[in-house]
Amino acid sequence: MLVAAACGSNGTSESRYEGLAVPASQLRQVPDIAFTDTDGNDIHLAADTQGQVRLVYQMFTNCPDICGVQLAQLASVLNRPGAPTNVSVLAVTVDPDRDTPEVLRAYLDQFSEDFVGLIPSSEQQLTDLQNALGALASIKIFDTTTTGAHQMTSEGDASHEDMDDAHIDHGGTAGGMTAMDHGDVDYDIAHDARVFAYAPNGYGYAQYPHPTRQTQFDHDLPILAGIEPDAPVEAGL
């Protein structure tokens, strides 16, 4: 079901959002998890971003295409005249072994110095985030060099059955996930490519897989930003 959602259309005709609207029965609150940012500070996704739209995006700096496309689009959307100002892009690396604070900060600054880079303290914390988001689990893909085959190693237990059905192609996309080819590195990472959007009241009303048109963000972000922090869940439906 998650794979279908990540690949799906722009929601139903009854939805107020042009992105993927989350049904009321599947709404989740912003994960109450603390990560370390690129300055070494503890950032609680829920407590430290109150009153804002949180755009949570899983990414990694060795990603050659999809991650950069998504981040560039978000930077463009948020720099447009009239764009809401109470929006935070929370970029969580799925590759904390290689994405040091310095590496992650330099990468994000190519798009926006306002993007918040977050680094999980452990693989378990990353898995906890993915479970809380309702995201597919990230997977490392190791090159066996001689045959060109790939050994897939799980980085958590989130949605493994969905992962089995995703039919990931090396260097391609499937089910809203990305599988990357870096050439000279020893592993690639397949991960959920959706942007998870949470309104100021803490509920995640919409998601944005790749590709999402800029006009969809332009339409939806003011709606999300206009939901009051103390608004009931129904206010965003």
RANORFEN-V747414 format. One record per pair of residues at least 24 apart in sequence whose ideal C-beta (glycine too) atoms are under 10 Angstrom apart, sorted by the first residue. I is the first residue (numbers start at 0). J is the second residue. D is the distance in Angstrom with one decimal. If there is no record, write none. Layout:
i,j,d
I,J,D
I,J,D
//
This chain:
i,j,d
0,25,9.2
0,133,9.7
0,158,9.5
0,161,7.4
0,164,10.0
1,133,6.6
1,134,7.6
1,135,5.9
1,157,9.5
1,158,5.8
1,160,9.6
1,161,4.9
1,162,9.3
1,164,9.6
1,165,9.2
1,174,7.8
1,175,8.1
1,176,10.0
1,191,8.1
1,193,9.3
2,135,7.3
2,158,8.8
2,160,10.0
2,161,5.3
2,162,8.5
2,163,10.0
2,164,6.0
2,165,5.5
2,166,9.2
2,173,7.9
2,174,3.7
2,175,7.0
2,176,8.2
2,191,9.7
3,161,9.2
3,164,9.6
3,174,8.0
3,175,9.3
4,133,8.7
4,161,9.8
4,174,9.1
4,175,7.5
4,193,8.2
4,206,7.2
4,208,8.2
5,134,8.8
5,135,7.3
5,161,9.2
5,165,8.9
5,172,9.7
5,173,9.2
5,174,5.3
5,175,2.3
5,176,7.1
5,191,6.7
5,192,7.2
5,193,5.6
5,206,7.8
5,208,4.9
5,209,9.1
6,165,9.5
6,172,9.1
6,173,8.0
6,174,5.6
6,175,5.6
6,176,9.5
6,208,6.8
7,175,8.7
7,206,9.5
7,208,7.8
9,205,9.9
9,207,9.6
9,208,9.9
9,211,8.3
9,212,8.5
9,215,6.6
9,219,10.0
10,205,7.8
10,206,9.5
10,215,9.5
10,219,9.8
13,236,9.9
14,204,9.3
14,205,8.4
14,219,9.8
14,236,8.8
15,204,8.7
15,205,9.2
15,218,9.3
15,219,8.4
15,222,6.2
15,223,10.0
15,235,8.5
15,236,7.7
16,196,8.6
16,204,6.6
16,205,4.5
16,206,9.3
16,207,9.5
16,215,8.2
16,218,7.7
16,219,4.9
16,222,6.8
16,223,8.2
16,235,9.0
16,236,9.6
17,205,8.5
17,207,9.4
17,211,8.7
17,212,8.0
17,214,7.4
17,215,4.1
17,216,8.4
17,217,8.9
17,218,4.8
17,219,5.7
17,222,9.4
18,193,9.4
18,194,8.3
18,196,7.0
18,204,8.9
18,205,4.2
18,206,6.2
18,207,4.6
18,208,8.5
18,211,6.3
18,212,9.5
18,215,5.4
18,216,7.5
18,218,8.5
18,219,5.3
18,220,9.6
18,223,9.5
19,175,9.4
19,193,7.8
19,194,9.9
19,196,9.5
19,204,9.8
19,205,6.2
19,206,4.5
19,207,6.9
19,208,6.8
19,211,8.8
19,215,9.5
20,204,6.7
20,205,5.7
20,206,8.4
20,219,9.2
20,235,9.7
20,236,8.3
21,133,8.6
21,195,9.2
21,196,9.1
21,202,8.5
21,203,6.0
21,204,5.8
21,205,6.5
21,206,6.6
21,235,9.4
21,236,9.1
22,236,9.0
23,202,9.7
23,204,9.5
23,232,7.6
23,233,8.1
23,235,9.6
23,236,5.7
25,133,7.3
25,203,9.2
26,133,9.9
26,201,10.0
26,202,5.3
26,203,6.5
26,204,7.1
26,232,6.4
26,235,8.4
26,236,8.3
27,131,6.9
27,132,7.1
27,133,5.9
27,195,8.5
27,197,8.5
27,201,9.4
27,202,7.4
27,203,5.2
27,204,10.0
28,131,8.6
28,197,7.6
28,200,8.9
28,201,4.8
28,202,5.9
28,203,7.3
28,232,9.1
29,53,5.6
29,55,7.5
29,89,9.3
29,131,8.5
29,132,9.2
29,195,8.6
29,196,9.9
29,197,4.3
29,198,9.1
29,199,9.9
29,200,9.5
29,201,5.0
29,202,7.8
29,203,6.8
30,55,7.8
30,91,9.9
30,127,7.6
30,128,5.8
30,129,9.5
30,130,8.8
30,131,3.7
30,132,6.6
30,195,9.3
30,197,9.1
30,203,9.4
31,131,8.1
31,201,9.3
32,91,9.4
32,117,9.3
32,119,8.8
32,120,10.0
32,124,6.8
32,125,9.7
32,127,6.2
32,128,5.7
32,131,6.7
32,132,9.9
33,117,9.3
33,120,8.7
33,124,8.9
34,89,8.5
34,91,6.6
34,92,9.4
34,95,9.6
34,115,9.2
34,116,9.2
34,117,3.8
34,118,6.2
34,119,6.1
34,120,7.4
34,124,7.4
34,125,9.4
34,128,8.2
35,95,9.3
35,100,7.6
35,116,9.5
35,117,7.1
35,118,5.1
35,119,8.4
35,120,6.6
36,89,9.3
36,90,10.0
36,100,7.8
36,103,9.1
36,104,8.9
36,115,5.9
36,116,6.2
36,117,5.8
36,118,7.5
37,90,9.6
37,92,9.8
37,98,9.4
37,99,8.9
37,100,4.4
37,101,7.6
37,102,9.1
37,103,5.4
37,104,4.0
37,105,9.1
37,106,9.7
37,107,7.5
37,108,9.4
37,114,9.6
37,115,8.0
37,116,4.2
37,117,8.1
37,118,7.4
38,100,7.3
38,104,8.0
38,115,9.7
38,116,9.0
39,100,6.7
39,118,9.7
40,115,9.8
41,120,9.9
42,87,9.9
42,89,7.9
42,115,6.7
42,116,9.6
42,117,6.1
42,118,9.9
44,87,9.6
44,89,6.6
44,91,8.9
44,115,9.7
44,117,8.1
44,128,8.3
44,131,8.9
44,197,8.6
44,201,9.8
45,197,8.8
45,201,6.5
47,87,9.3
47,89,9.9
47,115,9.3
48,85,9.7
48,87,5.4
48,89,7.2
48,115,8.5
48,197,8.3
48,199,8.9
48,201,9.2
49,199,7.4
49,200,9.6
49,201,8.0
49,228,6.1
50,85,6.3
50,87,9.9
50,199,5.1
50,200,9.3
50,224,9.9
50,227,8.9
50,228,4.8
50,229,9.8
51,83,9.4
51,84,9.3
51,85,4.8
51,86,6.4
51,87,4.8
51,89,9.6
51,197,8.7
51,198,9.1
51,199,6.0
51,223,9.8
51,224,8.3
51,228,8.8
52,83,6.9
52,84,9.9
52,85,6.2
52,86,4.4
52,87,7.0
52,88,9.5
52,196,6.5
52,197,6.8
52,198,6.2
52,199,6.4
52,204,9.9
52,219,9.5
52,220,6.5
52,221,9.6
52,222,9.6
52,223,4.8
52,224,5.2
52,225,9.5
52,226,8.4
53,86,8.1
53,87,5.5
53,88,8.4
53,89,5.7
53,115,9.5
53,195,8.0
53,196,7.3
53,197,4.3
53,198,8.5
53,199,8.7
53,201,8.5
53,203,8.5
53,223,9.5
54,86,6.5
54,87,6.9
54,88,4.9
54,89,6.6
54,90,8.9
54,114,9.4
54,115,9.9
54,194,5.3
54,195,7.4
54,196,5.6
54,197,8.0
54,205,10.0
54,207,8.2
54,216,9.0
54,220,8.5
54,223,9.2
55,87,9.2
55,88,8.5
55,89,4.9
55,90,8.4
55,91,6.7
55,115,10.0
55,117,9.0
55,128,8.2
55,131,9.6
55,132,6.6
55,134,9.0
55,193,9.1
55,194,7.2
55,195,4.4
55,196,7.9
55,197,7.0
55,203,8.3
55,206,9.8
56,88,6.7
56,89,7.0
56,90,5.4
56,91,7.1
56,114,9.0
56,191,9.5
56,192,8.5
56,193,8.0
56,194,4.9
56,195,7.5
56,196,9.8
56,207,9.0
57,89,9.8
57,90,8.1
57,91,5.3
57,92,7.8
57,93,5.1
57,94,9.8
57,117,9.9
57,119,10.0
57,125,8.4
57,128,7.9
57,129,7.6
57,132,8.1
57,134,6.8
57,135,9.5
57,137,6.9
57,177,9.6
57,188,9.5
57,190,5.3
57,191,6.0
57,192,7.9
57,193,8.3
57,194,9.2
57,195,8.7
58,90,5.4
58,91,7.3
58,92,6.4
58,93,7.0
58,94,8.7
58,98,8.9
58,103,9.1
58,106,8.7
58,107,8.9
58,114,9.9
58,116,9.2
58,177,9.1
58,188,9.6
58,190,7.8
58,192,8.7
58,194,9.9
59,90,9.6
59,91,9.5
59,92,5.2
59,93,5.2
59,94,3.7
59,95,8.9
59,96,9.9
59,97,7.4
59,98,5.9
59,102,9.9
59,103,8.8
59,106,8.9
59,137,8.7
59,177,9.4
59,179,7.9
59,181,9.9
59,187,9.7
59,188,5.7
59,190,7.4
60,90,9.8
60,92,7.1
60,94,7.2
60,97,7.2
60,98,5.2
60,99,9.5
60,102,5.7
60,103,6.2
60,104,9.9
60,105,8.2
60,106,4.2
60,107,8.5
60,109,9.8
60,116,9.4
61,92,10.0
61,94,6.7
61,97,6.5
61,98,8.2
61,102,9.4
61,106,9.3
61,179,6.7
61,180,9.9
61,181,5.1
61,182,9.9
61,184,6.2
61,186,9.3
61,187,8.2
61,188,7.8
62,92,9.9
62,93,9.2
62,94,8.6
62,106,9.3
62,177,6.6
62,179,5.3
62,181,8.6
62,187,9.3
62,188,7.8
62,190,8.6
62,192,9.5
63,170,8.8
63,177,9.4
63,179,6.0
63,180,7.1
63,181,6.9
63,182,9.0
63,187,9.8
64,170,9.3
64,172,9.2
64,177,7.7
64,179,7.8
64,180,9.7
64,209,9.3
65,172,6.8
65,175,9.9
65,176,9.1
65,177,4.3
65,178,9.5
65,179,8.0
65,190,9.3
65,192,5.5
65,209,5.3
65,210,9.1
66,90,8.6
66,92,9.6
66,93,9.6
66,106,8.9
66,110,9.9
66,177,7.2
66,179,8.4
66,188,10.0
66,190,8.8
66,192,7.9
66,209,9.1
67,106,8.7
67,109,8.0
67,110,7.7
68,177,9.9
68,192,9.5
68,209,6.6
68,210,7.8
68,211,10.0
69,110,9.4
69,177,9.4
69,192,7.0
69,193,9.2
69,194,6.5
69,207,8.2
69,208,9.4
69,209,5.9
69,210,9.0
69,211,8.1
70,106,8.6
70,107,7.2
70,109,8.2
70,110,4.4
70,111,7.8
70,114,7.0
70,194,9.7
71,109,8.5
71,110,5.6
71,111,9.3
72,110,9.2
72,194,9.2
72,207,9.1
72,209,9.0
72,210,8.8
72,211,7.4
72,212,9.0
72,213,6.0
72,216,7.2
73,110,7.4
73,111,7.7
73,114,7.8
73,194,7.2
73,207,9.1
73,211,9.8
73,213,9.4
73,216,7.4
73,220,9.7
74,107,9.6
74,109,9.0
74,110,4.4
74,111,4.5
74,112,9.9
74,113,8.6
74,114,7.5
75,110,9.0
75,111,9.6
75,213,6.5
75,216,8.9
75,217,9.9
76,211,9.8
76,213,5.7
76,214,9.5
76,215,9.4
76,216,4.4
76,217,6.3
76,219,9.9
76,220,6.9
77,110,9.9
77,111,7.2
77,113,7.8
77,114,9.3
77,216,8.6
77,220,8.0
78,111,7.9
78,113,9.7
79,213,8.4
79,216,9.3
79,217,6.9
79,220,9.7
81,217,9.0
81,221,8.2
82,216,9.0
82,217,7.8
82,220,6.8
82,221,8.1
82,224,8.9
83,220,5.5
83,221,5.5
83,222,9.4
83,223,7.9
83,224,3.5
83,225,7.8
84,224,8.1
85,199,6.7
85,220,9.7
85,223,9.4
85,224,5.3
85,225,9.4
85,228,9.6
86,113,9.3
86,196,9.1
86,199,9.8
86,216,9.8
86,220,6.2
86,221,9.8
86,223,8.1
86,224,6.4
87,113,8.0
87,114,8.5
87,115,6.1
87,197,9.6
88,113,7.2
88,114,4.5
88,115,6.6
88,116,9.5
88,194,8.5
89,114,8.1
89,115,5.1
89,116,8.6
89,117,6.0
89,194,9.9
89,195,9.2
89,197,9.3
90,114,5.4
90,115,6.7
90,116,5.3
90,117,6.7
90,194,10.0
91,115,9.2
91,116,8.2
91,117,4.6
91,118,7.8
91,119,6.8
91,124,9.7
91,125,7.7
91,128,6.4
91,129,9.5
91,132,9.4
92,116,7.1
92,117,7.2
92,118,5.8
92,119,7.3
92,125,8.7
92,137,10.0
92,188,9.6
92,190,9.9
93,119,8.1
93,122,9.7
93,125,6.4
93,128,9.4
93,129,8.7
93,134,9.9
93,136,9.6
93,137,4.2
93,138,9.3
93,139,9.2
93,154,7.4
93,155,10.0
93,177,10.0
93,188,5.6
93,189,9.2
93,190,4.8
93,191,8.8
94,118,9.5
94,119,9.7
94,125,9.6
94,137,8.4
94,139,8.6
94,154,9.6
94,179,9.8
94,184,9.8
94,186,8.9
94,187,9.9
94,188,5.7
94,190,8.9
95,119,5.2
95,120,7.8
95,121,8.2
95,122,8.2
95,124,9.0
95,125,7.4
96,122,9.4
96,139,9.5
96,186,9.4
97,181,10.0
97,184,7.9
97,186,9.4
97,188,9.6
122,153,9.6
122,154,5.5
122,155,6.4
123,154,9.7
123,155,7.4
123,156,9.8
124,155,9.7
125,154,6.6
125,155,6.5
125,157,9.2
125,190,9.7
126,153,9.2
126,154,7.0
126,155,2.9
126,156,6.5
126,157,5.6
127,155,8.3
127,157,8.7
128,155,9.2
128,157,8.9
128,195,10.0
129,154,8.8
129,155,6.1
129,156,9.4
129,157,4.2
129,158,7.5
129,190,8.7
129,191,7.2
130,155,7.8
130,156,8.1
130,157,4.7
130,158,8.2
131,157,9.2
131,195,9.7
131,203,9.9
132,157,8.7
132,191,7.7
132,193,8.4
132,195,5.3
132,197,9.7
132,203,7.8
132,206,9.1
133,157,8.7
133,158,8.1
133,191,9.2
133,193,9.4
133,195,8.1
133,203,8.3
133,206,8.8
134,158,7.3
134,161,9.8
134,175,9.1
134,176,9.5
134,190,8.1
134,191,4.1
134,192,9.6
134,193,6.9
134,195,7.3
134,206,9.4
135,159,9.0
135,161,5.7
135,162,5.9
135,165,7.1
135,167,9.9
135,174,7.1
135,175,7.4
135,176,5.9
135,189,8.4
135,190,7.4
135,191,4.3
135,192,9.2
135,193,8.8
136,161,8.4
136,162,5.9
136,176,9.8
136,189,9.0
136,190,8.3
136,191,8.1
137,162,9.5
137,176,8.7
137,177,9.9
137,188,5.8
137,189,6.8
137,190,4.1
137,191,7.3
138,162,6.6
138,165,9.4
138,167,7.7
138,176,8.6
138,178,8.5
138,186,9.7
138,187,9.0
138,188,7.0
138,189,4.7
138,190,7.5
139,185,9.3
139,186,4.7
139,187,7.3
139,188,5.7
139,189,8.2
139,190,9.9
140,167,7.9
140,169,6.8
140,178,6.4
140,179,8.4
140,180,9.2
140,186,6.1
140,187,4.3
140,188,7.1
140,189,6.2
141,185,6.7
141,186,4.9
141,187,8.2
142,169,9.0
142,180,9.1
142,181,9.4
142,182,9.5
142,184,8.7
142,185,6.8
142,186,7.2
142,187,7.7
144,185,9.3
149,178,9.0
149,186,9.1
149,187,7.7
149,189,9.9
150,186,9.2
151,178,9.7
151,187,9.8
151,189,7.9
152,186,8.2
154,188,8.0
154,189,9.6
154,190,8.9
157,191,9.2
158,191,8.6
161,191,9.7
162,189,8.1
162,191,9.8
165,189,8.0
165,191,9.8
172,208,9.4
172,209,7.1
172,210,9.5
174,208,9.0
175,206,8.7
175,207,9.8
175,208,4.3
175,209,7.2
176,208,9.4
176,209,9.5
177,209,7.5
196,220,8.0
196,223,5.9
197,223,8.0
197,226,9.9
197,235,9.5
198,222,8.5
198,223,4.7
198,224,7.8
198,225,8.7
198,226,4.1
198,227,9.0
198,228,8.8
198,230,7.8
198,232,9.5
198,234,8.1
198,235,5.0
199,223,7.8
199,224,7.2
199,225,8.7
199,226,5.6
199,227,6.6
199,228,4.5
199,229,8.9
199,230,7.7
199,234,10.0
199,235,9.4
200,226,5.5
200,227,6.7
200,228,5.7
200,229,6.8
200,230,4.6
200,231,7.6
200,232,7.2
200,234,6.7
200,235,6.8
201,226,9.7
201,228,7.9
201,230,9.6
201,232,9.0
201,235,9.8
202,226,8.3
202,230,8.9
202,231,9.4
202,232,5.5
202,233,9.8
202,234,8.8
202,235,5.7
202,236,9.0
203,235,9.1
204,232,9.1
204,234,9.5
204,235,4.4
204,236,7.1
205,235,8.7
//
